[in-house]
């Protein structure tokens, strides 16, 4: 195995375990905040402000990643996040938890854009890029299946505080591994290495990027509703964290199955975005109307989520030159964060008035309509590549 292959293996390992450990808190945060006296509105504010800090960090991260490299902005934020997660277990009131949520959101904002930009640098062409992103998607999905189960059971067995200690300490160990084994690779296409990095304005001027960003917003809005509402069952309906963790794992299982459908990579990424967003929206409409049981519909949401996410990464790397990948992934992550911000805040405010699932359905369909209009207006030469 070549040195480059070993380097790629290390970044895959770091991304998997990083995602696994950080996602362990998914079924825990909402009920933990409630035990500290936070209302549903305050919990929504906590989640949205954390994502607002994440969005701010995403925009700052892009230029820094392109200029100073990726490894620094993977390792240092992971160390800080580990410390913040440990501090989660020490708080005694909701206001302290809110502050930690903001700090942790800002630190984590540098991780995913850096890791994705580093991973994209190992691909010399679109075919390799597609394979790398498919492997990334599979690993992240496996992590998202295991993490809620692990988190739910740890919360039941050890309690919230001890589980947050576990998360923080494990992240510190992963950061040590990253420091020792992950190489800060340069672009494999060296002939363009002398080119100047693209600016945010240049990235935003690309028509396909508009489609990718609004899709990211809608998908994360929907995801935010699920992440808020399902753990809240532990508060409202007396479900255990293990049960809500199982529900979230069912959603991730749907994602894993759709990622395994390798023939999907032959289709235009933008068409996959539209198909997946339509499927997610209709699944939410079915949840709102109680058409099927919640586990089945969460599985359906996860299935269509798995169709969208690899297409997002492939579309962004096709649309933007390597010199702008840091900024491009930073922008994409910022729109992910924006979707979570709006979702968390709106859900916390309206959940006693109207179903958050219905509002998420409307958001998905409105964005889908915009994407259809935008795609029709794209000149033929700006269409994303079709993978065959």
Residue frames relative to the residue before (quaternion, step in Angstrom):
aa qw qx qy qz dx dy dz
X 1.0000 0.0000 0.0000 0.0000 0.00 0.00 0.00
X 0.4623 -0.7059 0.4681 0.2625 3.58 -0.86 0.97
X 0.6595 -0.5004 0.3837 0.4092 3.55 -1.32 0.32
X 0.6361 0.5370 -0.3271 0.4472 3.57 1.00 -0.83
X 0.6454 0.5183 -0.3177 0.4624 3.58 1.04 -0.82
X 0.6316 0.5153 -0.3270 0.4782 3.60 1.05 -0.77
X 0.6383 0.5308 -0.3239 0.4538 3.58 0.96 -0.86
X 0.6662 0.4937 -0.2970 0.4735 3.55 0.97 -0.87
X 0.6157 0.5472 -0.3391 0.4544 3.57 1.06 -0.72
X 0.6519 0.5185 -0.3136 0.4559 3.58 1.00 -0.83
X 0.6809 0.4716 -0.3110 0.4661 3.61 0.89 -0.84
X 0.5958 0.5413 -0.3612 0.4707 3.59 1.12 -0.60
X 0.6588 0.5121 -0.3109 0.4550 3.58 0.93 -0.90
X 0.6567 0.5098 -0.3115 0.4601 3.58 0.94 -0.90
X 0.6735 0.5003 -0.3025 0.4524 3.60 0.88 -0.93
X 0.6462 0.5247 -0.3238 0.4498 3.58 1.01 -0.79
X 0.7363 0.4208 -0.2517 0.4663 3.57 0.69 -1.06
X 0.5900 0.5560 -0.3612 0.4607 3.57 1.13 -0.61
X 0.6822 0.4765 -0.2806 0.4783 3.58 0.88 -0.95
X 0.6320 0.5476 -0.3274 0.4399 3.57 0.98 -0.86
X 0.7149 0.4643 -0.2631 0.4517 3.54 0.76 -1.07
X 0.6941 0.4765 -0.2938 0.4526 3.60 0.85 -0.91
X 0.6736 0.4970 -0.2961 0.4600 3.60 1.11 -0.63
X 0.4527 0.6882 -0.4492 0.3460 3.58 1.26 -0.16
X 0.6779 0.5137 -0.2982 0.4333 3.59 1.09 -0.66
X 0.4010 0.7653 -0.4498 0.2264 3.62 1.26 -0.26
X 0.7679 0.3330 -0.2297 0.4966 3.67 0.75 -0.85
X 0.6392 0.5880 -0.3017 0.3932 3.59 1.28 -0.17
X 0.6434 0.6006 -0.3530 0.3174 3.57 0.85 -0.97
X 0.6801 0.5056 -0.3071 0.4331 3.60 0.80 -0.97
X 0.7143 0.4134 -0.2917 0.4835 3.66 0.71 -0.88
X 0.6087 0.5477 -0.3610 0.4464 3.61 1.08 -0.63
X 0.6504 0.5023 -0.3131 0.4761 3.58 0.96 -0.87
X 0.6382 0.5318 -0.3280 0.4498 3.58 1.02 -0.78
X 0.6491 0.5130 -0.3254 0.4579 3.62 1.02 -0.72
X 0.6689 0.4740 -0.2938 0.4915 3.58 1.23 -0.46
X 0.6492 -0.5658 0.2960 0.4132 3.57 1.29 0.22
X 0.4583 0.6897 -0.4532 0.3299 3.61 1.22 0.19
X 0.3757 -0.7038 0.5588 0.2265 3.58 -1.00 0.87
X 0.6849 -0.4637 0.3392 0.4481 3.59 -1.27 0.14
X 0.6310 0.5251 -0.3335 0.4635 3.59 1.06 -0.72
X 0.6729 0.4903 -0.2997 0.4658 3.59 0.91 -0.89
X 0.6175 0.5289 -0.3487 0.4662 3.59 1.05 -0.70
X 0.6334 0.5210 -0.3218 0.4730 3.56 1.04 -0.78
X 0.6433 0.5118 -0.3143 0.4748 3.57 1.03 -0.81
X 0.6216 0.5466 -0.3344 0.4506 3.59 1.01 -0.82
X 0.7027 0.4673 -0.2711 0.4630 3.55 0.84 -1.00
X 0.6869 0.4830 -0.2917 0.4580 3.59 0.96 -0.83
X 0.6664 0.4841 -0.3222 0.4666 3.62 0.96 -0.74
X 0.5974 0.5481 -0.3590 0.4624 3.57 1.12 -0.61
X 0.6792 0.4705 -0.2793 0.4891 3.55 1.02 -0.82
X 0.5917 0.5542 -0.3648 0.4579 3.60 1.14 -0.59
X 0.6366 0.5016 -0.3145 0.4942 3.56 1.03 -0.80
X 0.6293 0.5375 -0.3199 0.4613 3.56 1.08 -0.79
X 0.6400 0.5249 -0.3163 0.4635 3.57 0.99 -0.87
X 0.6485 0.5189 -0.3156 0.4590 3.58 0.92 -0.92
X 0.6704 0.5008 -0.2883 0.4655 3.54 0.97 -0.88
X 0.6025 0.5708 -0.3512 0.4334 3.59 1.06 -0.76
X 0.6910 0.4812 -0.2809 0.4605 3.57 0.90 -0.95
X 0.6461 0.4925 -0.3158 0.4902 3.58 1.09 -0.68
X 0.6446 0.5774 -0.3182 0.3871 3.57 1.00 -0.89
X 0.6153 0.6148 -0.3589 0.3385 3.60 0.86 -0.94
X 0.7244 0.4158 -0.2662 0.4811 3.63 0.62 -1.02
X 0.6459 0.5285 -0.3307 0.4405 3.60 0.99 -0.76
X 0.6361 0.5275 -0.3248 0.4600 3.58 1.02 -0.82
X 0.6753 0.4966 -0.2961 0.4578 3.58 0.89 -0.95
X 0.7260 0.4557 -0.2456 0.4527 3.58 1.05 -0.76
X 0.8255 0.2695 -0.1034 0.4851 3.59 0.81 -1.01
X 0.6171 -0.5545 0.3658 0.4218 3.61 1.18 -0.05
X 0.5754 -0.6611 0.4015 0.2658 3.51 -1.31 0.42
X 0.6256 0.6031 -0.3528 0.3469 3.58 0.91 -0.89
X 0.6295 0.5508 -0.3347 0.4340 3.59 0.95 -0.87
X 0.7542 0.3981 -0.2057 0.4800 3.56 0.95 -0.94
X 0.5559 0.4960 -0.4210 0.5174 3.54 1.30 0.46
X 0.7239 0.4759 -0.2523 0.4311 3.56 0.80 -1.06
X 0.7090 0.4784 -0.2827 0.4342 3.59 0.68 -1.07
X 0.6777 0.4695 -0.3244 0.4637 3.66 0.79 -0.80
X 0.6255 0.5406 -0.3508 0.4398 3.58 1.08 -0.64
X 0.6166 0.5306 -0.3355 0.4751 3.57 1.09 -0.72
X 0.6732 0.4922 -0.2924 0.4681 3.57 0.88 -0.95
X 0.6515 0.5172 -0.3155 0.4565 3.57 0.95 -0.86
X 0.6196 0.5449 -0.3408 0.4506 3.57 1.02 -0.77
X 0.6521 0.5037 -0.3025 0.4791 3.57 0.99 -0.87
X 0.6707 0.5024 -0.3029 0.4538 3.60 0.93 -0.87
X 0.6443 0.5112 -0.3302 0.4632 3.60 1.02 -0.73
X 0.6096 0.5301 -0.3491 0.4749 3.58 1.05 -0.71
X 0.6544 0.5203 -0.2993 0.4599 3.55 1.02 -0.86
X 0.5360 0.6191 -0.4026 0.4090 3.61 1.16 -0.52
X 0.7033 0.4807 -0.2639 0.4524 3.55 1.00 -0.84
X 0.6774 0.5012 -0.2825 0.4583 3.58 1.26 -0.19
X 0.5380 0.6529 -0.4056 0.3460 3.60 1.22 -0.33
X 0.2448 -0.7806 0.5616 0.1239 3.55 -1.21 0.58
X 0.7811 0.2135 -0.1431 0.5690 3.59 1.23 -0.04
X 0.6625 -0.5535 0.3518 0.3619 3.54 -1.27 0.51
X 0.6273 0.5517 -0.3514 0.4227 3.61 1.01 -0.71
X 0.6393 0.5067 -0.3241 0.4791 3.60 1.04 -0.72
X 0.6337 0.5243 -0.3264 0.4658 3.56 1.05 -0.77
X 0.6122 0.5494 -0.3341 0.4602 3.58 1.08 -0.76
X 0.6665 0.5031 -0.3038 0.4586 3.60 0.90 -0.91
X 0.6600 0.4994 -0.3073 0.4697 3.57 0.97 -0.84
X 0.6102 0.5556 -0.3430 0.4486 3.56 1.07 -0.74
X 0.6563 0.5062 -0.3046 0.4692 3.58 0.98 -0.85
X 0.6761 0.4958 -0.2950 0.4582 3.59 0.85 -0.96
X 0.6754 0.4911 -0.2938 0.4651 3.55 0.95 -0.90
X 0.6213 0.5462 -0.3391 0.4479 3.58 1.04 -0.75
X 0.6557 0.5046 -0.3103 0.4682 3.58 0.98 -0.82
X 0.6633 0.5079 -0.3131 0.4517 3.59 0.91 -0.88
X 0.6983 0.4842 -0.2786 0.4475 3.57 0.89 -0.93
X 0.5157 0.6683 -0.4081 0.3476 3.60 1.21 -0.41
X 0.6797 0.4984 -0.2913 0.4525 3.60 1.10 -0.60
X 0.5935 0.6472 -0.3547 0.3210 3.57 1.12 -0.63
X 0.7517 0.4276 -0.2474 0.4369 3.58 0.52 -1.18
X 0.6546 0.4836 -0.3486 0.4648 3.68 0.83 -0.76
X 0.6459 0.5217 -0.3216 0.4552 3.59 1.00 -0.80
X 0.6855 0.4873 -0.2878 0.4581 3.56 0.87 -0.96
X 0.6708 0.4859 -0.3051 0.4700 3.59 0.95 -0.82
X 0.6373 0.5134 -0.3267 0.4728 3.60 1.01 -0.76
X 0.6421 0.5099 -0.3218 0.4734 3.59 1.02 -0.78
X 0.6598 0.5048 -0.3091 0.4630 3.57 0.93 -0.89
X 0.6616 0.5129 -0.3167 0.4461 3.59 0.95 -0.83
X 0.6171 0.5678 -0.3490 0.4185 3.59 1.14 -0.54
X 0.6246 0.5429 -0.3412 0.4458 3.60 1.25 -0.25
X 0.6428 0.5114 -0.3258 0.4681 3.60 1.26 -0.05
X 0.2886 -0.7697 0.5487 0.1523 3.58 -0.91 0.97
X 0.7964 0.0966 -0.0432 0.5954 3.59 1.23 -0.36
X 0.7251 -0.4565 0.3043 0.4163 3.55 -1.34 0.18
X 0.6184 0.5538 -0.3506 0.4335 3.60 1.04 -0.71
X 0.6701 0.4709 -0.2920 0.4939 3.58 0.94 -0.89
X 0.6156 0.5503 -0.3432 0.4476 3.56 1.05 -0.77
X 0.6536 0.5195 -0.3062 0.4573 3.55 0.96 -0.88
X 0.6546 0.5063 -0.3107 0.4676 3.59 0.98 -0.84
X 0.6534 0.5181 -0.3170 0.4519 3.57 0.92 -0.91
X 0.6980 0.4683 -0.2782 0.4649 3.58 0.89 -0.94
X 0.6079 0.5403 -0.3547 0.4612 3.59 1.13 -0.58
X 0.6489 0.4957 -0.3107 0.4865 3.58 0.98 -0.85
X 0.6238 0.5386 -0.3259 0.4633 3.58 1.00 -0.85
X 0.6727 0.5032 -0.2976 0.4535 3.56 0.88 -0.95
X 0.6456 0.5180 -0.3193 0.4615 3.58 0.98 -0.82
X 0.6756 0.4972 -0.2976 0.4558 3.57 0.89 -0.92
X 0.6669 0.4969 -0.3102 0.4605 3.57 0.93 -0.87
X 0.6548 0.5134 -0.3145 0.4569 3.55 1.06 -0.73
X 0.6185 0.5215 -0.3423 0.4780 3.58 1.01 -0.77
X 0.6369 0.5200 -0.3205 0.4704 3.57 1.02 -0.83
X 0.6981 0.4728 -0.2838 0.4567 3.58 0.92 -0.86
X 0.5872 0.5276 -0.3738 0.4870 3.60 1.25 -0.27
X 0.7266 0.4547 -0.2439 0.4536 3.55 0.82 -1.03
X 0.6501 0.5893 -0.3288 0.3492 3.57 0.90 -0.98
X 0.6873 0.4601 -0.3266 0.4575 3.68 0.75 -0.83
X 0.6213 0.5290 -0.3447 0.4640 3.58 1.07 -0.68
X 0.6634 0.4902 -0.2967 0.4812 3.55 0.94 -0.92
X 0.6872 0.4960 -0.2851 0.4477 3.58 0.85 -1.00
X 0.6578 0.5183 -0.3136 0.4476 3.57 0.93 -0.89
X 0.7041 0.4559 -0.2693 0.4732 3.56 0.93 -0.88
X 0.6229 0.5209 -0.3428 0.4723 3.58 1.08 -0.71
X 0.6382 0.5319 -0.3266 0.4506 3.58 1.01 -0.80
X 0.6762 0.4847 -0.2900 0.4730 3.57 1.02 -0.79
X 0.7302 0.4454 -0.2393 0.4595 3.57 0.97 -0.86
X 0.8134 0.2976 -0.1178 0.4858 3.57 0.82 -1.03
X 0.4803 -0.6290 0.4684 0.3928 3.57 1.15 -0.58
X 0.6658 -0.5375 0.3486 0.3825 3.55 -1.23 0.47
X 0.6792 0.5254 -0.3113 0.4072 3.57 0.78 -1.01
X 0.6915 0.4769 -0.2841 0.4622 3.58 0.83 -1.00
X 0.6225 0.5412 -0.3404 0.4513 3.58 1.06 -0.71
X 0.6550 0.4884 -0.3193 0.4801 3.60 0.99 -0.75
X 0.5842 0.5429 -0.3752 0.4723 3.63 1.09 -0.57
X 0.6503 0.5291 -0.3057 0.4513 3.57 0.95 -0.94
X 0.6487 0.5212 -0.3159 0.4557 3.58 0.92 -0.91
X 0.6937 0.4988 -0.2788 0.4384 3.57 0.81 -1.02
X 0.6785 0.4877 -0.2970 0.4622 3.58 0.86 -0.94
X 0.6461 0.5221 -0.3223 0.4540 3.58 0.98 -0.81
X 0.6352 0.5227 -0.3308 0.4625 3.60 1.00 -0.75
X 0.6245 0.5333 -0.3421 0.4566 3.59 1.03 -0.70
X 0.6452 0.5054 -0.3172 0.4772 3.59 1.03 -0.76
X 0.6424 0.5144 -0.3280 0.4639 3.61 0.99 -0.78
X 0.6333 0.5308 -0.3362 0.4519 3.59 1.02 -0.73
X 0.6183 0.5281 -0.3400 0.4724 3.59 1.08 -0.67
X 0.6349 0.5179 -0.3194 0.4761 3.57 1.01 -0.84
X 0.6414 0.5337 -0.3174 0.4507 3.59 0.95 -0.89
X 0.6555 0.5305 -0.3058 0.4420 3.54 0.92 -0.93
X 0.7478 0.4341 -0.2237 0.4498 3.56 1.00 -0.84
X 0.8268 0.3024 -0.1056 0.4623 3.58 0.97 -0.80
X 0.6623 0.4981 -0.3310 0.4513 3.64 1.07 -0.48
X 0.2446 -0.7724 0.5734 0.1215 3.56 -0.84 1.05
X 0.3976 -0.7072 0.5346 0.2365 3.57 -1.03 0.84
X 0.1462 -0.8468 0.5087 0.0529 3.55 0.33 1.33
X 0.3483 -0.6726 0.6080 0.2379 3.50 -1.27 0.57
X 0.6933 -0.4566 0.3419 0.4403 3.56 -1.23 0.27
X 0.4591 -0.6951 0.4845 0.2671 3.54 -0.96 0.90
X 0.6579 0.4470 -0.3148 0.5180 3.56 1.25 -0.24
X 0.1490 -0.8670 0.4709 0.0667 3.52 0.36 1.29
X 0.5614 0.6318 -0.4024 0.3518 3.58 1.10 -0.48
X 0.7162 0.4115 -0.2503 0.5051 3.58 1.21 -0.43
X 0.4061 0.7669 -0.4400 0.2311 3.56 1.30 -0.02
X 0.6492 0.5255 -0.3306 0.4394 3.58 1.17 -0.47
X 0.5331 0.6561 -0.4045 0.3489 3.57 1.22 -0.32
X 0.5163 -0.6473 0.4753 0.2975 3.53 -1.13 0.69
X 0.5580 -0.6138 0.4418 0.3416 3.58 -1.05 0.78
X 0.5009 -0.6448 0.4905 0.3044 3.53 -1.14 0.71
X 0.4194 -0.6785 0.5381 0.2724 3.57 -1.14 0.59
X 0.6686 -0.4695 0.3761 0.4372 3.56 -1.30 0.20
X 0.6429 0.5352 -0.3289 0.4384 3.60 0.97 -0.85
X 0.6593 0.5041 -0.3112 0.4630 3.59 0.99 -0.80
X 0.6397 0.5110 -0.3241 0.4739 3.58 1.03 -0.76
X 0.6925 0.4881 -0.2711 0.4569 3.56 0.92 -0.95
X 0.6052 0.5745 -0.3547 0.4218 3.60 1.19 -0.43
X 0.5798 0.5901 -0.3769 0.4165 3.61 1.24 -0.32
X 0.4820 -0.7220 0.4072 0.2837 3.63 -0.55 1.12
X 0.6615 0.5177 -0.3244 0.4350 3.61 0.90 -0.85
X 0.5799 0.5950 -0.3719 0.4140 3.57 1.13 -0.62
X 0.5998 0.5668 -0.3653 0.4307 3.61 1.04 -0.71
X 0.6531 0.5133 -0.3057 0.4654 3.56 0.97 -0.90
X 0.6621 0.5199 -0.3036 0.4463 3.56 0.92 -0.96
X 0.6882 0.5020 -0.2925 0.4345 3.59 0.87 -0.94
X 0.6925 0.4549 -0.3013 0.4719 3.61 0.85 -0.85
X 0.5982 0.5382 -0.3608 0.4716 3.58 1.13 -0.58
X 0.6359 0.5315 -0.3222 0.4575 3.57 0.98 -0.85
X 0.6311 0.5303 -0.3269 0.4621 3.57 1.01 -0.81
X 0.7000 0.4810 -0.2808 0.4470 3.59 0.78 -1.03
X 0.6565 0.5166 -0.3162 0.4496 3.58 0.91 -0.91
X 0.7102 0.4420 -0.2705 0.4764 3.58 0.91 -0.87
X 0.5496 0.5622 -0.4055 0.4662 3.60 1.18 -0.38
X 0.6675 0.4882 -0.2920 0.4805 3.57 0.89 -0.97
X 0.6535 0.5163 -0.3100 0.4586 3.57 0.92 -0.94
X 0.6451 0.5379 -0.3168 0.4406 3.57 1.00 -0.82
X 0.6187 0.5341 -0.3400 0.4652 3.58 1.05 -0.74
X 0.6601 0.5036 -0.3056 0.4660 3.58 0.93 -0.91
X 0.6794 0.4994 -0.2933 0.4505 3.57 0.86 -0.99
X 0.6632 0.4828 -0.3010 0.4863 3.60 1.11 -0.64
X 0.7545 0.4547 -0.2316 0.4128 3.56 0.68 -1.14
X 0.6750 0.5131 -0.3216 0.4216 3.61 0.83 -0.90
X 0.6861 0.4404 -0.3181 0.4838 3.68 0.78 -0.79
X 0.5992 0.5767 -0.3735 0.4109 3.62 1.11 -0.52
X 0.4951 0.6374 -0.4291 0.4056 3.57 1.27 -0.22
X 0.6050 0.5597 -0.3493 0.4457 3.56 1.16 -0.61
X 0.6745 0.4686 -0.2810 0.4965 3.58 1.19 -0.58
X 0.7689 0.4049 -0.1985 0.4533 3.58 0.76 -1.09
X 0.8096 0.2957 -0.1232 0.4918 3.57 0.86 -0.96
X 0.5161 -0.6795 0.3999 0.3347 3.57 1.25 0.07
X 0.3467 0.7293 -0.5142 0.2890 3.59 1.19 0.45
X 0.4717 -0.6427 0.5135 0.3174 3.55 -1.18 0.53
X 0.6141 -0.5362 0.4133 0.4057 3.57 -1.23 0.34
X 0.5871 0.5715 -0.3702 0.4378 3.59 1.16 -0.55
X 0.6541 0.5106 -0.3092 0.4646 3.60 1.03 -0.80
X 0.6822 0.4611 -0.2991 0.4821 3.59 0.87 -0.87
X 0.5977 0.5495 -0.3542 0.4640 3.58 1.13 -0.60
X 0.6385 0.5233 -0.3189 0.4656 3.58 1.05 -0.78
X 0.6338 0.5299 -0.3300 0.4567 3.60 1.01 -0.79
X 0.6675 0.4846 -0.3005 0.4789 3.59 0.95 -0.86
X 0.6331 0.5274 -0.3305 0.4603 3.58 1.08 -0.66
X 0.5998 0.5483 -0.3609 0.4575 3.58 1.10 -0.61
X 0.6225 0.5266 -0.3336 0.4732 3.57 1.04 -0.77
X 0.6752 0.4866 -0.2902 0.4723 3.58 0.93 -0.87
X 0.5962 0.5561 -0.3635 0.4507 3.61 1.10 -0.60
X 0.6216 0.5301 -0.3306 0.4726 3.58 1.05 -0.75
X 0.6360 0.5266 -0.3181 0.4657 3.56 1.03 -0.81
X 0.6508 0.5269 -0.3146 0.4471 3.58 0.93 -0.89
X 0.6567 0.5137 -0.3164 0.4524 3.58 0.94 -0.85
X 0.6761 0.4782 -0.3075 0.4687 3.60 0.91 -0.84
X 0.6303 0.5300 -0.3404 0.4538 3.60 1.05 -0.64
X 0.6372 0.5407 -0.3216 0.4452 3.57 1.17 -0.58
X 0.5716 0.5782 -0.3824 0.4390 3.61 1.27 -0.23
X 0.1871 -0.8509 0.4812 0.0970 3.56 0.33 1.28
X 0.5937 0.5894 -0.3795 0.3950 3.62 1.08 -0.54
X 0.5304 0.6423 -0.4059 0.3759 3.60 1.20 -0.39
X 0.6232 0.5754 -0.3379 0.4078 3.60 1.12 -0.63
X 0.5598 0.6037 -0.3919 0.4105 3.60 1.26 -0.13
X 0.6706 0.5284 -0.2900 0.4324 3.56 1.17 -0.49
X 0.6707 -0.4872 0.3987 0.3923 3.51 -1.31 0.52
X 0.4833 -0.6940 0.4425 0.2983 3.62 -0.68 1.02
X 0.6455 0.5208 -0.3394 0.4437 3.62 0.97 -0.74
X 0.6355 0.5103 -0.3306 0.4758 3.60 1.03 -0.72
X 0.6271 0.5176 -0.3347 0.4763 3.57 1.08 -0.67
X 0.6113 0.5411 -0.3481 0.4608 3.58 1.05 -0.70
X 0.6785 0.4959 -0.2879 0.4592 3.57 0.91 -0.93
X 0.6592 0.5067 -0.3054 0.4641 3.58 0.93 -0.90
X 0.6854 0.4919 -0.2891 0.4524 3.58 0.88 -0.93
X 0.6607 0.5033 -0.3097 0.4629 3.58 0.96 -0.84
X 0.6197 0.5262 -0.3407 0.4723 3.59 1.05 -0.73
X 0.6648 0.5097 -0.3019 0.4550 3.58 0.94 -0.89
X 0.6471 0.5079 -0.3195 0.4703 3.59 0.96 -0.82
X 0.6596 0.5222 -0.3069 0.4450 3.57 0.94 -0.91
X 0.6855 0.4741 -0.2886 0.4713 3.58 0.90 -0.88
X 0.6001 0.5445 -0.3593 0.4629 3.60 1.11 -0.59
X 0.6492 0.5035 -0.3107 0.4780 3.58 1.03 -0.78
X 0.6142 0.5360 -0.3429 0.4668 3.58 1.05 -0.74
X 0.6558 0.5045 -0.3044 0.4720 3.58 1.03 -0.79
X 0.6148 0.5257 -0.3480 0.4739 3.62 1.06 -0.70
X 0.6456 0.5367 -0.3096 0.4464 3.57 0.95 -0.93
X 0.7681 0.3567 -0.1807 0.5001 3.59 0.99 -0.83
X 0.4128 -0.7384 0.4473 0.2904 3.59 1.32 0.20
X 0.1957 0.8209 -0.5139 0.1542 3.57 0.98 0.85
X 0.7793 0.0517 -0.0152 0.6243 3.57 1.11 -0.70
X 0.6646 -0.4860 0.3615 0.4376 3.58 -1.25 0.11
X 0.6392 -0.5637 0.3685 0.3712 3.58 -1.13 0.65
X 0.6476 0.5184 -0.3600 0.4269 3.68 0.81 -0.77
X 0.6522 0.5134 -0.3217 0.4556 3.60 0.96 -0.84
X 0.7027 0.4707 -0.2732 0.4583 3.57 0.89 -0.91
X 0.6122 0.5163 -0.3547 0.4825 3.60 1.09 -0.58
X 0.5990 0.5399 -0.3487 0.4776 3.57 1.09 -0.69
X 0.6544 0.5177 -0.3023 0.4609 3.59 0.99 -0.88
X 0.6262 0.5249 -0.3322 0.4711 3.60 0.98 -0.85
X 0.6752 0.5011 -0.2901 0.4570 3.57 0.92 -0.90
X 0.6125 0.5626 -0.3431 0.4366 3.57 1.06 -0.77
X 0.7197 0.4286 -0.2524 0.4844 3.57 0.83 -0.96
X 0.5614 0.5763 -0.3765 0.4593 3.58 1.19 -0.53
X 0.6666 0.5152 -0.2906 0.4537 3.58 1.02 -0.84
X 0.6075 0.5309 -0.3525 0.4741 3.58 1.17 -0.45
X 0.6947 0.5104 -0.2709 0.4283 3.56 1.02 -0.85
X 0.7086 0.5419 -0.3065 0.3320 3.57 0.62 -1.12
X 0.6690 0.4531 -0.3413 0.4801 3.68 0.81 -0.72
X 0.6258 0.5455 -0.3394 0.4424 3.59 1.05 -0.76
X 0.5948 0.5652 -0.3597 0.4443 3.60 1.08 -0.68
X 0.7084 0.4681 -0.2689 0.4547 3.56 0.76 -1.06
X 0.6607 0.4994 -0.3133 0.4646 3.59 0.96 -0.84
X 0.6512 0.5222 -0.3184 0.4493 3.58 0.95 -0.87
X 0.6757 0.4940 -0.3110 0.4502 3.61 0.92 -0.83
X 0.6838 0.4649 -0.3036 0.4734 3.62 0.98 -0.73
X 0.6153 0.5210 -0.3492 0.4775 3.60 1.18 -0.45
X 0.7160 0.4796 -0.2553 0.4384 3.56 0.97 -0.89
X 0.7827 0.3043 -0.1275 0.5277 3.58 1.08 -0.76
X 0.4910 -0.6568 0.4890 0.2974 3.59 -0.96 0.87
X 0.6725 -0.5271 0.3406 0.3921 3.56 -1.21 0.59
X 0.6252 0.5679 -0.3388 0.4144 3.58 1.05 -0.74
X 0.7458 0.3685 -0.2184 0.5102 3.60 1.20 -0.32
X 0.3586 0.7711 -0.4772 0.2214 3.58 1.21 0.18
X 0.6110 0.5552 -0.3597 0.4348 3.61 1.00 -0.72
X 0.6908 0.4566 -0.2690 0.4918 3.57 0.88 -0.97
X 0.6458 0.5346 -0.3283 0.4351 3.59 0.97 -0.84
X 0.6970 0.4408 -0.2772 0.4929 3.57 0.87 -0.90
X 0.5911 0.5525 -0.3640 0.4613 3.58 1.14 -0.54
X 0.6561 0.4960 -0.3013 0.4824 3.58 0.98 -0.86
X 0.6472 0.5198 -0.3204 0.4564 3.56 0.93 -0.90
X 0.6699 0.4885 -0.2937 0.4758 3.58 0.94 -0.88
X 0.6304 0.5360 -0.3425 0.4449 3.60 1.06 -0.70
X 0.6620 0.4745 -0.3106 0.4900 3.60 1.05 -0.68
X 0.5504 0.5537 -0.3899 0.4883 3.58 1.19 -0.47
X 0.6806 0.4941 -0.2822 0.4615 3.55 0.85 -1.01
X 0.6366 0.5361 -0.3285 0.4465 3.58 0.98 -0.85
X 0.6364 0.5245 -0.3232 0.4641 3.56 1.01 -0.80
X 0.6710 0.4863 -0.2910 0.4780 3.57 0.99 -0.84
X 0.6107 0.5552 -0.3474 0.4451 3.60 1.06 -0.75
X 0.7087 0.4551 -0.2609 0.4717 3.55 0.71 -1.12
X 0.6486 0.5407 -0.3090 0.4375 3.56 0.97 -0.91
X 0.6957 0.4844 -0.2831 0.4485 3.57 0.77 -1.05
X 0.6804 0.4865 -0.2953 0.4617 3.58 0.91 -0.89
X 0.6838 0.4883 -0.2913 0.4573 3.57 0.83 -1.00
X 0.6520 0.5250 -0.3176 0.4455 3.58 0.94 -0.87
X 0.6653 0.5086 -0.3056 0.4532 3.57 0.93 -0.86
X 0.6966 0.4792 -0.2707 0.4602 3.58 1.05 -0.75
X 0.8058 0.3559 -0.1593 0.4457 3.60 0.81 -1.01
X 0.4736 0.7324 -0.4316 0.2303 3.61 1.16 -0.39
X 0.6777 0.4598 -0.2998 0.4892 3.62 1.15 -0.43
X 0.6782 0.4747 -0.2749 0.4890 3.59 1.31 -0.13
X 0.7897 -0.0540 0.0862 0.6050 3.57 0.85 -1.01
X 0.6033 -0.5925 0.3941 0.3601 3.57 -1.11 0.66
X 0.4408 -0.6906 0.5043 0.2728 3.61 -0.79 0.96
X 0.5890 0.5799 -0.3689 0.4251 3.59 1.14 -0.57
X 0.6491 0.5116 -0.3209 0.4625 3.60 1.01 -0.76
X 0.6466 0.5057 -0.3214 0.4721 3.59 0.95 -0.83
X 0.6421 0.5152 -0.3239 0.4663 3.60 1.00 -0.78
X 0.6039 0.5448 -0.3433 0.4696 3.59 1.09 -0.70
X 0.6614 0.5028 -0.3061 0.4648 3.59 0.93 -0.89
X 0.6330 0.5299 -0.3300 0.4578 3.58 0.96 -0.86
X 0.6666 0.5159 -0.3011 0.4458 3.57 0.89 -0.94
X 0.7003 0.4699 -0.2795 0.4589 3.58 0.89 -0.89
X 0.6195 0.5326 -0.3450 0.4621 3.60 1.06 -0.71
X 0.6712 0.4808 -0.2946 0.4812 3.59 0.93 -0.91
X 0.6207 0.5457 -0.3406 0.4484 3.58 1.02 -0.76
X 0.6351 0.5205 -0.3198 0.4728 3.58 1.02 -0.79
X 0.6445 0.5176 -0.3132 0.4676 3.59 1.00 -0.86
X 0.6476 0.5230 -0.3215 0.4513 3.59 0.95 -0.88
X 0.6445 0.5272 -0.3212 0.4511 3.57 0.96 -0.88
X 0.6544 0.5003 -0.3039 0.4787 3.57 0.96 -0.87
X 0.6774 0.5015 -0.2940 0.4508 3.58 0.89 -0.95
X 0.6555 0.5185 -0.3190 0.4469 3.56 0.96 -0.84
X 0.6430 0.5242 -0.3236 0.4551 3.58 1.00 -0.76
X 0.7004 0.4720 -0.2652 0.4651 3.58 1.13 -0.65
X 0.5112 0.6532 -0.4237 0.3639 3.61 1.26 -0.16
X 0.4488 -0.6500 0.5336 0.3023 3.61 -0.96 0.80
X 0.6389 -0.5660 0.3495 0.3863 3.65 -0.99 0.66
X 0.6857 0.5076 -0.3077 0.4214 3.62 0.92 -0.81
X 0.6811 0.4666 -0.3063 0.4739 3.61 1.21 -0.29
X 0.4125 0.7021 -0.4840 0.3203 3.59 1.27 0.10
X 0.5159 -0.6338 0.4649 0.3405 3.61 -1.02 0.70
X 0.6021 -0.5776 0.4159 0.3619 3.55 -1.21 0.52
X 0.3223 -0.7064 0.5929 0.2135 3.54 -1.24 0.57
X 0.3089 -0.7747 0.5278 0.1608 3.59 -0.78 1.03
X 0.0182 -0.8119 0.5826 -0.0315 3.55 -0.74 1.05
